[in-house]
Amino acid sequence: MTVKVKLVEQTVRATQRGAGNRAGDVERFTRLFFANVSSLWKFAQNRKPGTAKIRVFNPDRKKDGWSWGHTVVEIVNDDMPFLVDSITAEMNTGT
């Protein structure tokens, strides 16, 4: 078992505590997030503090090293409370 696999398994167990009936959703999110974390890490490397870095794309196996049948939104920024909720709400309004 690789170090990455061990860390993902530990993270899944830790994040499922207290998740109740959402434990399956938490596990799915955790596994999907960490499956391509190296891509996000590379993207985040050249960000100036105090600025947000945003990328919206359809992953391509040749270009990105992975693919998925959905559009991906990546945001790397300083700590901003409620940012995920605000972005999700805006995307769900269809505007």
Protein Blocks (a to p, Z undefined) as FASTA:
>chain_A
ZZklmmmmmmmmmmmgonlmmlmmmmmmmmmmmmmmmmmmmmmmmccehiacdddddddf
klnopacfbdcddddddddehklmmmmmmmmnoZZ
